[in-house]
Amino acid sequence: MKAMQSQVDQWITTTGVRYFSEMTNMALLTEEVGELARIVARQYGDQSWKPGAEPEDFQAALAGEMADVLWTLIALANQCDVDLSAAFATTMEKKNWRDSDRHRNNPKLQS
């Protein structure tokens, strides 16, 4: 993750000139998540594709949208001085102690 954060920072500070404001990047992250949600809703949900709008390669389109979300999240983390590697490790620790039995004991998840 550190390498990815460094790579995004390098691109933004050279090719991209500078970071957008935090608020702009938050709005862009929301937009990217919306684009991901649109294709997931049409492929796996109850919505149908508009005529001619279905991607030729759904898997590639899905991966591309996920990568866009990740890139924008990384940019926002960089400008807010968040080490995503450390934050992710903390989240995994929390999930392991808080949720160690929660899902196993959830009757809704039992087959």
VOGU-3710 file (C-alpha; in Angstrom, 3 decimals, decimal comma):
1> mkamqsqvdq> 0,000/0,000/0,000  2,878/2,362/0,782  4,191/1,851/-2,750  0,764/2,610/-4,184  0,477/5,776/-2,094  3,914/6,837/-3,303  3,036/6,090/-6,927  -0,176/8,142/-6,778  1,655/11,015/-5,098  4,381/10,943/-7,762
11> witttgvryf> 1,798/11,067/-10,547  -0,219/13,864/-8,956  2,790/16,063/-8,226  4,248/15,676/-11,715  1,651/14,845/-14,350  -1,345/16,055/-12,361  0,430/19,271/-11,250  -1,078/19,296/-7,721  -3,700/17,689/-5,505  -7,291/18,825/-5,828
21> semtnmallt> -8,818/20,030/-2,560  -9,849/17,401/-0,039  -13,498/18,255/-0,637  -13,094/17,854/-4,401  -11,381/14,496/-3,943  -14,151/13,368/-1,570  -16,725/14,309/-4,212  -14,692/12,492/-6,872  -14,469/9,411/-4,644  -18,250/9,453/-4,270
31> eevgelariv> -18,594/9,777/-8,042  -16,276/6,816/-8,630  -18,164/4,672/-6,107  -21,369/5,613/-7,934  -19,901/4,440/-11,239  -18,936/1,144/-9,614  -22,401/0,821/-8,092  -24,023/1,416/-11,477  -22,321/-1,486/-13,196  -22,740/-3,814/-10,196
41> arqygdqswk> -26,464/-2,963/-9,987  -26,939/-3,710/-13,668  -24,912/-6,923/-13,688  -25,919/-8,439/-10,352  -28,923/-6,401/-9,240  -32,404/-5,771/-10,506  -31,583/-3,047/-13,021  -30,987/-3,873/-16,650  -28,429/-2,433/-19,021  -29,581/0,363/-21,289
51> pgaepedfqa> -29,467/-0,673/-24,940  -25,870/-0,417/-26,119  -24,514/0,432/-22,654  -23,470/-3,058/-21,547  -19,669/-3,260/-21,502  -18,057/-5,659/-23,952  -15,873/-7,002/-21,162  -17,740/-6,708/-17,865  -14,827/-8,040/-15,792  -12,479/-5,417/-17,228
61> alagemadvl> -15,052/-2,666/-16,658  -15,607/-3,814/-13,077  -11,862/-3,935/-12,393  -11,418/-0,492/-13,937  -14,090/1,054/-11,729  -12,647/-0,598/-8,623  -9,204/0,710/-9,516  -10,628/4,223/-9,995  -12,150/4,057/-6,500  -8,851/2,855/-5,049
71> wtlialanqc> -6,798/5,522/-6,839  -9,047/8,332/-5,645  -9,118/6,953/-2,080  -5,321/6,795/-2,102  -5,105/10,400/-3,303  -7,426/11,510/-0,497  -5,427/9,502/2,053  -2,188/11,088/0,852  -3,402/14,619/1,239  -4,907/13,861/4,664
81> dvdlsaafat> -1,633/12,243/5,826  -3,205/8,811/6,333  -0,928/5,789/6,117  -3,317/3,286/4,560  -1,075/0,324/5,413  -1,212/1,173/9,116  -4,916/2,029/8,956  -5,708/-1,265/7,236  -3,699/-3,225/9,804  -5,659/-1,518/12,586
91> tmekknwrds> -8,947/-2,351/10,872  -7,951/-6,002/10,488  -7,077/-6,168/14,191  -10,438/-4,612/15,068  -12,347/-6,993/12,817  -10,520/-9,958/14,309  -11,376/-9,114/17,935  -14,782/-7,509/17,412  -16,146/-9,857/14,791  -14,348/-13,112/15,624
101> drhrnnpklq> -17,625/-14,933/16,351  -20,200/-12,404/15,234  -20,788/-13,719/11,719  -20,404/-17,365/12,684  -23,196/-16,903/15,226  -25,484/-14,907/12,939  -28,531/-17,056/12,122  -29,099/-14,993/8,972  -25,854/-16,342/7,563  -26,535/-19,987/8,331
111> s> -27,474/-22,100/5,343
//
